Amino acid sequence: MVTTRKRIKRGEALYRAADHFDCLYAIRLGFLKSTVMSSDGREQVIAFHMAGEMIGLDGIASDVHSCDVIALEDTEVCVLPYDRVLDVTTSLRSMGAHFHKILSREIVRQHGIMLLLGSMHAEERLAAFLLNLSQRFEARGYSRSEFVLRMTRAEIGSYLGLKLETVSRVLSRFSHDGLIQVNQKHVQILNASGLRAIVSGQPAAADAGNYDDDISLEP
């Protein structure tokens, strides 16, 4: 289904809100964010995307995109014309089932964001966010305990509904408590059990190596 590959430099848009929809995109390399503009002109981050994920689904319903997708680093995507996607998913049952799973995961992701913003305090939101990134990196063959945050702390705050100062304060607290180690954008998770305990509202566990039952707020 891939007709071409497209490269987007850091800070450039893959597409903008109100652009005509005709393609889906599979991220081959890089990291992107989806944003919408609030009524008062502020940018609101609604998702982060990494290699191995598919984006562009927001345009299916109305044939126009509903958000901006911006590269957080130099990125390469595979372009999937939507009419070709429909042909393949209609003729191949297994492909159709896989596409429906992708759509379902998007719904689950949105439910996770609603839970994150509606019922968790700042520490729970940051802990869930870090565990989710850990899970997503591991699923793609990278380290689950050490990774680089491609987004700024301000962008994390926008996504989680927190002020920049709150994000910095909570990350510093996690570092002080021995849950993580932060060196600029490089993060090392030292105690995943402790982070999960924060999310669940239970006392932090001492087992730093147990990664069972990871948080699944996004695919």
NUTIDO-659336 format. One record per residue: x, y, z of N, C-alpha, C in turn. Coordinates in Angstrom, 1 decimal. Last residue first. Example, Ala and Ser with C-alpha at 12.3 -4.5 7.8 and 13.67 -1.06 7.14 Angstrom:
BEGIN
nx, ny, nz, cax, cay, caz, cx, cy, cz
12.8, -2.2, 7.1, 13.7, -1.1, 7.1, 12.9, 0.0, 7.9
13.2, -5.7, 7.8, 12.3, -4.5, 7.8, 13.2, -3.3, 7.8
//
This chain:
BEGIN
nx, ny, nz, cax, cay, caz, cx, cy, cz
-1.9, 3.4, 22.6, -1.4, 2.2, 21.9, 0.2, 2.2, 21.8
-2.2, 4.7, 25.9, -2.1, 4.9, 24.5, -1.6, 3.6, 23.9
-2.3, 3.8, 28.4, -3.2, 4.9, 28.1, -3.2, 5.2, 26.7
-1.6, 1.3, 30.1, -1.9, 1.4, 28.7, -2.8, 2.5, 28.4
1.0, 0.5, 32.3, -0.1, 1.4, 32.1, -0.3, 1.5, 30.6
1.9, -3.0, 32.9, 2.2, -1.6, 32.5, 0.9, -0.8, 32.2
2.0, -5.5, 34.2, 0.9, -4.7, 34.3, 1.2, -3.2, 34.0
5.5, -5.8, 35.2, 4.2, -6.4, 34.9, 3.1, -5.3, 35.0
8.1, -5.1, 35.8, 7.4, -4.3, 34.8, 6.1, -4.9, 34.4
10.3, -5.0, 38.4, 9.1, -5.6, 38.0, 8.3, -4.7, 37.0
12.6, -3.8, 39.4, 12.7, -4.6, 38.2, 11.4, -5.1, 37.7
12.4, -2.7, 41.9, 12.6, -1.8, 40.8, 12.6, -2.5, 39.4
10.5, -3.1, 44.6, 11.0, -3.9, 43.5, 11.1, -3.0, 42.3
9.2, -1.7, 46.6, 10.7, -1.5, 46.5, 11.2, -2.2, 45.3
6.2, 0.3, 45.9, 6.9, -1.0, 46.1, 8.4, -0.8, 45.9
4.4, 2.9, 47.6, 5.4, 2.5, 46.5, 6.0, 1.2, 46.9
1.0, 2.4, 48.4, 2.3, 2.7, 48.8, 3.3, 2.1, 47.8
-1.4, 3.4, 45.8, -0.9, 2.5, 46.9, 0.5, 2.9, 47.3
-2.4, 4.7, 43.6, -2.7, 5.3, 44.9, -2.3, 4.4, 46.1
-1.8, 3.9, 41.1, -2.9, 3.2, 41.8, -3.2, 3.7, 43.1
0.3, 5.7, 40.6, -0.9, 5.7, 39.7, -2.0, 5.0, 40.4
2.1, 4.9, 42.6, 1.6, 6.3, 42.5, 0.3, 6.3, 41.7
2.7, 2.3, 41.7, 2.0, 2.5, 43.0, 1.4, 3.9, 43.1
4.1, 2.8, 39.4, 2.7, 2.2, 39.3, 2.0, 2.3, 40.6
6.4, 3.9, 40.5, 5.6, 4.7, 39.7, 4.2, 4.1, 39.6
7.3, 1.6, 41.9, 7.0, 2.8, 42.7, 6.1, 3.7, 41.9
7.8, -0.1, 39.8, 6.8, -0.5, 40.8, 6.4, 0.7, 41.6
10.0, 1.2, 38.6, 8.7, 1.1, 37.9, 7.6, 0.8, 38.8
12.6, 2.8, 39.4, 11.6, 2.0, 40.2, 10.2, 2.1, 39.5
14.1, 4.1, 37.5, 14.8, 3.3, 38.5, 13.8, 2.4, 39.2
14.2, 5.1, 34.2, 13.2, 4.7, 35.3, 14.0, 3.7, 36.2
15.8, 7.9, 33.0, 16.0, 6.5, 33.4, 15.0, 6.1, 34.5
15.8, 10.2, 30.4, 15.1, 9.7, 31.6, 15.5, 8.2, 31.8
17.1, 13.1, 28.9, 17.3, 11.7, 29.1, 16.7, 11.2, 30.4
16.9, 15.8, 28.9, 15.8, 15.1, 28.3, 15.9, 13.5, 28.4
18.6, 16.3, 31.8, 18.0, 17.1, 30.7, 16.8, 16.3, 30.1
18.4, 13.5, 33.3, 19.5, 14.4, 32.8, 19.1, 15.1, 31.6
16.9, 11.9, 36.0, 16.7, 12.8, 34.8, 17.9, 13.6, 34.5
15.7, 8.9, 37.2, 16.9, 9.8, 37.1, 16.8, 10.6, 35.8
13.1, 7.9, 39.4, 13.6, 8.1, 38.1, 14.9, 8.9, 38.3
12.8, 7.3, 42.1, 11.9, 6.6, 41.1, 12.5, 6.7, 39.7
14.0, 8.7, 44.2, 14.6, 7.5, 43.6, 13.8, 6.7, 42.6
13.0, 11.0, 45.1, 12.5, 9.8, 45.7, 13.1, 8.5, 45.2
14.1, 12.8, 43.3, 14.5, 12.9, 44.7, 14.1, 11.6, 45.5
12.6, 12.2, 41.0, 14.1, 12.0, 41.1, 14.6, 11.9, 42.5
10.1, 13.0, 41.8, 10.3, 11.6, 41.4, 11.8, 11.3, 41.5
10.6, 15.7, 42.1, 10.2, 14.9, 43.3, 10.4, 13.4, 43.0
11.2, 16.5, 39.5, 12.2, 16.6, 40.5, 11.9, 15.8, 41.7
8.7, 16.0, 38.4, 9.8, 15.2, 37.9, 11.0, 15.3, 38.9
7.2, 17.9, 39.8, 6.9, 16.5, 40.0, 8.1, 15.6, 39.5
8.4, 20.3, 38.8, 8.4, 20.0, 40.2, 8.2, 18.6, 40.5
7.9, 20.2, 36.1, 9.3, 20.2, 36.5, 9.3, 19.9, 38.0
5.1, 20.3, 36.1, 5.8, 19.2, 35.5, 7.2, 19.1, 36.0
4.6, 22.8, 37.3, 4.2, 21.5, 38.0, 4.9, 20.3, 37.4
5.6, 24.5, 35.4, 6.3, 24.5, 36.7, 5.9, 23.2, 37.5
3.8, 24.1, 33.3, 5.2, 23.8, 33.1, 5.9, 23.6, 34.5
0.7, 22.8, 34.4, 1.6, 23.9, 34.2, 3.0, 23.4, 34.0
-1.3, 20.2, 32.8, -0.5, 20.7, 33.9, 0.4, 21.9, 33.5
-2.4, 18.5, 30.9, -3.3, 19.5, 31.6, -2.6, 20.0, 32.8
-0.9, 16.8, 29.4, -1.4, 16.3, 30.7, -2.3, 17.3, 31.4
-0.2, 18.4, 27.2, -0.8, 17.1, 27.0, -1.5, 16.6, 28.3
1.1, 20.5, 28.5, -0.1, 20.8, 27.7, -0.9, 19.5, 27.5
3.3, 19.2, 29.7, 2.3, 19.9, 30.5, 1.0, 20.1, 29.7
4.7, 18.4, 27.5, 4.2, 17.4, 28.4, 3.0, 18.0, 29.2
5.3, 20.9, 26.5, 4.5, 20.1, 25.7, 3.9, 19.0, 26.5
7.1, 21.7, 28.6, 5.9, 22.5, 28.3, 4.9, 21.7, 27.5
9.1, 19.9, 28.3, 8.3, 19.8, 29.5, 7.0, 20.6, 29.3
9.2, 18.8, 24.8, 9.6, 19.7, 25.9, 8.7, 19.4, 27.1
9.8, 15.5, 23.5, 9.0, 16.6, 23.7, 9.5, 17.5, 24.8
11.4, 13.3, 23.6, 11.5, 14.2, 22.4, 10.7, 15.5, 22.5
13.2, 12.0, 26.1, 11.9, 12.7, 25.9, 12.1, 13.6, 24.7
14.8, 8.9, 25.7, 14.9, 10.4, 25.6, 13.6, 10.9, 25.3
15.2, 6.2, 28.1, 14.8, 6.8, 26.8, 14.9, 8.3, 26.9
15.3, 3.2, 29.9, 16.0, 4.4, 29.5, 15.6, 4.9, 28.2
13.5, 1.1, 30.2, 13.9, 1.8, 31.4, 14.7, 3.1, 31.1
13.1, -0.2, 27.9, 11.9, 0.2, 28.7, 12.3, 1.1, 29.8
14.7, 0.2, 24.8, 14.8, 0.0, 26.3, 13.6, 0.5, 27.0
12.9, -1.1, 22.0, 13.9, -0.2, 22.6, 13.9, -0.5, 24.1
11.0, -2.5, 20.6, 12.3, -3.1, 20.7, 13.4, -2.2, 21.3
8.5, -1.6, 20.8, 9.1, -1.3, 19.5, 10.6, -1.8, 19.6
7.7, -2.0, 23.4, 7.0, -2.7, 22.3, 7.6, -2.6, 21.0
9.3, -0.2, 24.7, 9.6, -1.6, 24.8, 9.0, -2.4, 23.7
8.0, 2.2, 24.1, 9.3, 2.0, 23.6, 9.7, 0.5, 23.7
5.5, 1.7, 25.4, 5.6, 1.9, 24.0, 7.0, 1.7, 23.4
6.4, 1.5, 28.1, 5.7, 0.4, 27.5, 5.8, 0.5, 26.0
7.4, 4.1, 28.5, 8.2, 2.9, 28.7, 7.7, 1.7, 28.0
5.1, 5.7, 28.1, 6.2, 5.8, 27.2, 7.1, 4.6, 27.3
3.7, 4.7, 30.4, 3.2, 4.5, 29.1, 4.2, 4.6, 28.0
5.3, 5.7, 32.5, 5.1, 4.2, 32.3, 4.6, 3.9, 30.9
5.0, 8.4, 32.1, 6.3, 7.8, 32.0, 6.2, 6.3, 31.8
2.2, 8.7, 32.5, 2.8, 9.2, 31.3, 4.1, 8.5, 31.1
1.9, 7.9, 35.2, 1.2, 7.2, 34.1, 1.8, 7.5, 32.8
3.4, 10.0, 36.4, 3.8, 8.6, 36.6, 3.2, 7.7, 35.5
1.9, 12.3, 35.7, 3.3, 12.1, 35.3, 3.7, 10.7, 35.4
-0.6, 11.6, 37.0, -0.5, 11.9, 35.6, 0.9, 11.7, 35.0
0.1, 11.4, 39.7, -0.4, 10.3, 39.0, -0.3, 10.4, 37.5
0.9, 14.1, 40.2, 1.9, 13.0, 40.4, 1.4, 11.7, 39.6
-1.6, 15.5, 39.8, -0.4, 15.7, 38.9, 0.6, 14.6, 39.0
-4.4, 13.2, 39.9, -3.7, 14.4, 40.3, -2.3, 14.5, 39.6
-7.1, 12.0, 37.8, -5.7, 11.9, 38.4, -5.1, 13.2, 38.8
-9.4, 12.3, 36.4, -9.5, 11.7, 37.8, -8.1, 11.6, 38.4
-9.2, 13.5, 33.9, -10.4, 13.7, 34.7, -10.3, 13.3, 36.1
-6.9, 12.9, 32.6, -7.2, 14.3, 32.8, -8.4, 14.5, 33.8
-7.1, 10.1, 32.5, -5.9, 10.8, 32.9, -6.2, 12.2, 33.4
-9.5, 9.6, 31.2, -9.2, 9.1, 32.6, -8.1, 9.9, 33.2
-9.0, 10.7, 28.7, -10.1, 11.3, 29.6, -9.9, 10.9, 31.0
-6.9, 9.1, 27.9, -6.6, 10.5, 28.1, -7.7, 11.1, 29.0
-8.3, 6.6, 27.6, -7.2, 6.8, 28.6, -6.9, 8.2, 28.9
-10.0, 7.2, 25.6, -10.6, 6.9, 26.9, -9.5, 7.1, 27.9
-8.1, 7.5, 23.5, -8.9, 8.7, 23.9, -9.6, 8.4, 25.3
-7.2, 4.8, 23.4, -6.3, 5.9, 23.8, -7.1, 7.1, 24.2
-9.5, 3.5, 22.5, -9.0, 3.2, 23.9, -8.0, 4.3, 24.3
-9.6, 4.6, 20.0, -10.7, 4.9, 20.9, -10.2, 4.6, 22.3
-7.3, 3.5, 18.9, -7.4, 5.0, 19.0, -8.5, 5.4, 20.0
-7.9, 0.8, 19.0, -6.8, 1.3, 19.8, -6.9, 2.8, 20.0
-9.8, 0.8, 16.9, -10.2, 0.5, 18.3, -9.2, 1.0, 19.3
-8.2, 1.3, 14.7, -9.3, 2.2, 15.0, -9.7, 2.0, 16.5
-6.6, -1.1, 14.8, -6.0, 0.2, 14.9, -7.0, 1.3, 15.3
-8.6, -3.0, 14.4, -7.9, -3.0, 15.6, -7.2, -1.6, 15.9
-9.2, -2.4, 11.7, -10.2, -2.2, 12.8, -9.6, -2.2, 14.2
-6.9, -3.3, 10.5, -7.2, -1.9, 10.5, -8.3, -1.6, 11.5
-7.1, -6.1, 11.0, -6.0, -5.3, 11.6, -6.3, -3.8, 11.6
-9.3, -6.7, 9.5, -9.3, -6.9, 10.9, -8.3, -6.1, 11.6
-8.3, -6.2, 6.9, -9.4, -5.4, 7.4, -9.5, -5.5, 8.9
-6.3, -8.1, 6.8, -5.9, -6.7, 6.7, -7.1, -5.8, 7.3
-7.9, -10.4, 6.7, -6.9, -10.2, 7.8, -6.5, -8.8, 7.9
-9.4, -10.1, 4.3, -10.0, -10.1, 5.6, -9.1, -9.8, 6.8
-8.9, -8.2, 1.6, -8.1, -9.1, 2.5, -8.7, -9.0, 3.9
-10.6, -6.4, 0.4, -10.3, -7.7, -0.3, -9.6, -8.7, 0.6
-10.7, -4.3, 2.2, -12.0, -4.9, 1.8, -11.7, -6.3, 1.2
-8.1, -3.5, 2.5, -8.8, -4.0, 3.7, -10.2, -4.6, 3.4
-7.6, -2.7, -0.1, -6.9, -3.9, 0.5, -7.6, -4.4, 1.7
-9.3, -0.5, -0.5, -9.3, -1.6, -1.4, -8.7, -2.9, -0.8
-8.5, 1.2, 1.6, -9.9, 0.6, 1.6, -9.9, -0.6, 0.7
-5.9, 1.8, 0.8, -6.1, 1.1, 2.1, -7.5, 0.5, 2.1
-6.5, 3.2, -1.5, -5.8, 1.9, -1.6, -5.9, 1.1, -0.4
-7.6, 5.5, -0.4, -8.4, 4.6, -1.3, -7.8, 3.3, -1.5
-5.5, 6.5, 1.1, -6.6, 5.9, 1.8, -7.5, 5.1, 0.8
-2.1, 5.9, 0.6, -3.3, 6.5, 0.1, -4.6, 5.8, 0.6
0.3, 6.2, 2.8, -0.7, 5.1, 2.5, -1.9, 5.8, 1.9
3.7, 6.8, 3.2, 2.4, 7.4, 2.8, 1.5, 6.3, 2.3
5.8, 6.6, 5.9, 5.3, 5.9, 4.7, 3.9, 6.4, 4.4
7.9, 9.2, 7.2, 6.7, 8.4, 7.2, 6.5, 7.7, 5.9
10.5, 10.4, 9.3, 10.1, 9.8, 8.0, 8.9, 9.0, 8.1
11.8, 13.3, 10.9, 10.9, 12.2, 10.8, 10.7, 11.7, 9.4
13.6, 15.1, 13.3, 13.5, 14.7, 11.8, 12.8, 13.4, 11.7
11.2, 15.8, 15.9, 12.6, 15.6, 15.4, 12.5, 15.2, 13.9
8.6, 16.4, 16.0, 9.4, 16.8, 17.2, 10.9, 16.6, 16.9
6.4, 17.5, 13.5, 7.6, 16.7, 13.8, 8.4, 17.3, 15.0
2.9, 17.8, 14.0, 4.2, 18.5, 13.9, 5.3, 17.5, 14.3
-0.2, 18.1, 12.9, 0.7, 17.1, 13.3, 2.1, 17.6, 12.9
-3.3, 19.6, 13.8, -2.0, 19.8, 13.2, -1.1, 18.6, 13.7
-6.6, 18.3, 13.2, -5.5, 18.7, 14.1, -4.3, 19.0, 13.2
-8.4, 17.2, 11.5, -8.9, 18.0, 12.6, -7.9, 18.6, 13.5
-8.5, 17.0, 7.9, -7.9, 16.7, 9.2, -8.4, 17.7, 10.2
-11.4, 15.9, 6.0, -10.4, 16.9, 6.4, -9.8, 16.6, 7.7
-13.2, 13.9, 5.8, -12.4, 14.1, 4.7, -11.5, 15.4, 4.8
-14.6, 13.2, 8.2, -15.0, 14.4, 7.4, -14.2, 14.7, 6.2
-13.4, 10.7, 9.1, -14.9, 11.0, 9.3, -15.4, 12.2, 8.3
-10.6, 10.7, 8.6, -11.5, 9.8, 7.9, -13.0, 10.2, 7.9
-8.8, 12.3, 9.9, -9.4, 12.8, 8.7, -10.5, 11.9, 8.1
-7.7, 10.9, 12.0, -8.6, 12.0, 12.3, -9.3, 12.5, 11.1
-5.7, 9.2, 11.1, -7.1, 8.7, 11.2, -8.1, 9.8, 11.5
-3.2, 10.0, 11.0, -4.0, 10.5, 9.9, -5.4, 10.1, 10.0
-0.8, 7.4, 11.8, -1.5, 8.6, 12.0, -2.3, 9.1, 10.8
0.5, 4.5, 13.4, -0.2, 5.1, 12.2, -0.9, 6.4, 12.6
3.8, 3.6, 14.6, 2.4, 4.0, 14.8, 1.8, 4.6, 13.5
6.5, 3.2, 14.2, 5.6, 2.1, 14.3, 4.2, 2.3, 14.4
7.7, 6.0, 16.1, 7.9, 5.0, 15.1, 7.1, 3.7, 15.3
5.1, 7.9, 17.8, 6.5, 7.4, 17.6, 6.5, 6.4, 16.5
3.3, 10.8, 19.0, 3.4, 9.6, 18.1, 4.8, 9.2, 17.8
1.1, 12.2, 21.3, 2.5, 12.0, 20.8, 2.5, 10.7, 20.0
-1.7, 14.4, 21.5, -1.1, 13.1, 21.4, 0.3, 13.2, 21.0
-2.6, 17.0, 22.0, -3.5, 15.9, 22.3, -3.0, 14.5, 22.1
-1.7, 20.2, 23.1, -1.2, 18.9, 22.6, -2.2, 17.8, 23.0
-2.9, 23.2, 22.1, -3.2, 22.1, 23.1, -2.6, 20.8, 22.4
-2.1, 26.6, 21.9, -1.9, 25.3, 21.4, -2.1, 24.2, 22.4
-4.5, 29.2, 22.2, -3.4, 28.4, 22.8, -3.3, 27.1, 22.1
-6.7, 30.8, 21.4, -5.5, 30.8, 20.6, -4.3, 30.0, 21.1
-9.0, 30.4, 22.7, -8.2, 31.6, 23.0, -6.9, 31.6, 22.4
-9.9, 28.0, 21.9, -10.7, 29.1, 21.4, -9.9, 30.4, 21.7
-6.9, 26.1, 20.8, -8.1, 26.4, 21.7, -8.7, 27.7, 21.3
-5.9, 23.9, 18.3, -5.9, 25.3, 18.8, -7.1, 25.6, 19.6
-4.2, 20.8, 18.7, -5.3, 21.6, 18.3, -5.2, 23.0, 18.9
-1.7, 18.5, 17.7, -2.1, 19.6, 18.4, -3.4, 20.2, 17.8
0.5, 15.7, 17.9, -0.8, 16.2, 17.4, -1.3, 17.4, 18.3
3.9, 15.2, 17.3, 2.9, 15.6, 18.2, 1.7, 16.0, 17.4
6.4, 12.6, 16.6, 5.6, 13.8, 16.2, 4.6, 14.0, 17.4
9.5, 11.2, 15.7, 8.6, 11.4, 16.8, 7.8, 12.7, 16.4
11.3, 8.6, 13.8, 11.0, 9.9, 14.3, 9.9, 10.0, 15.4
10.4, 6.5, 11.0, 11.4, 7.0, 11.9, 10.9, 8.3, 12.5
7.9, 5.7, 10.1, 9.0, 4.8, 10.0, 10.1, 5.2, 11.0
4.5, 5.8, 10.7, 5.8, 6.5, 11.0, 6.9, 5.4, 11.0
2.2, 5.9, 8.1, 2.9, 5.0, 9.1, 4.3, 5.6, 9.4
-0.7, 7.7, 7.4, 0.8, 7.7, 7.4, 1.3, 6.7, 8.5
-3.2, 8.0, 4.9, -2.8, 7.7, 6.2, -1.3, 7.6, 6.2
-4.8, 10.5, 2.8, -3.7, 9.5, 3.1, -3.7, 9.2, 4.6
-6.5, 12.5, 2.4, -6.5, 11.5, 1.4, -5.5, 10.3, 1.7
-8.1, 15.4, 3.5, -7.6, 14.1, 3.9, -7.7, 13.2, 2.7
-7.0, 18.8, 3.3, -7.8, 17.7, 2.8, -7.2, 16.4, 3.1
-6.7, 20.6, 6.4, -6.1, 20.1, 5.2, -7.0, 18.9, 4.7
-7.8, 21.2, 8.9, -8.5, 21.7, 7.7, -7.9, 21.3, 6.4
-4.6, 21.2, 10.4, -6.1, 21.2, 10.6, -6.7, 21.8, 9.4
-1.9, 19.9, 8.4, -2.5, 20.9, 9.3, -4.0, 20.7, 9.4
0.8, 17.6, 8.3, -0.4, 18.2, 7.8, -1.0, 19.1, 8.9
3.4, 17.7, 9.2, 3.1, 16.7, 8.2, 1.8, 17.1, 7.6
5.3, 20.6, 9.7, 4.0, 20.0, 9.8, 3.9, 18.9, 8.8
8.5, 21.0, 11.4, 7.6, 21.1, 10.2, 6.4, 20.3, 10.4
10.1, 20.5, 13.6, 9.3, 21.7, 13.6, 8.4, 21.9, 12.4
12.4, 18.6, 11.8, 12.0, 19.0, 13.1, 11.3, 20.4, 13.0
11.2, 17.6, 8.5, 12.2, 18.1, 9.4, 11.6, 18.6, 10.7
10.0, 14.8, 7.0, 9.6, 16.0, 7.7, 10.7, 16.4, 8.6
9.7, 12.8, 4.2, 10.6, 13.3, 5.3, 10.1, 14.6, 5.7
7.9, 10.0, 3.0, 8.0, 11.5, 3.1, 8.8, 11.9, 4.3
7.7, 7.5, 0.5, 8.1, 7.9, 1.8, 8.2, 9.5, 1.8
5.0, 6.0, -1.3, 6.2, 6.8, -1.2, 6.5, 7.0, 0.2
3.1, 4.0, -1.2, 3.4, 4.6, -2.5, 4.7, 5.4, -2.5
2.1, 1.1, 0.4, 3.0, 2.3, 0.5, 3.4, 2.8, -0.9
0.8, -1.2, 0.0, 0.0, 0.0, 0.0, 0.8, 1.3, 0.0
//
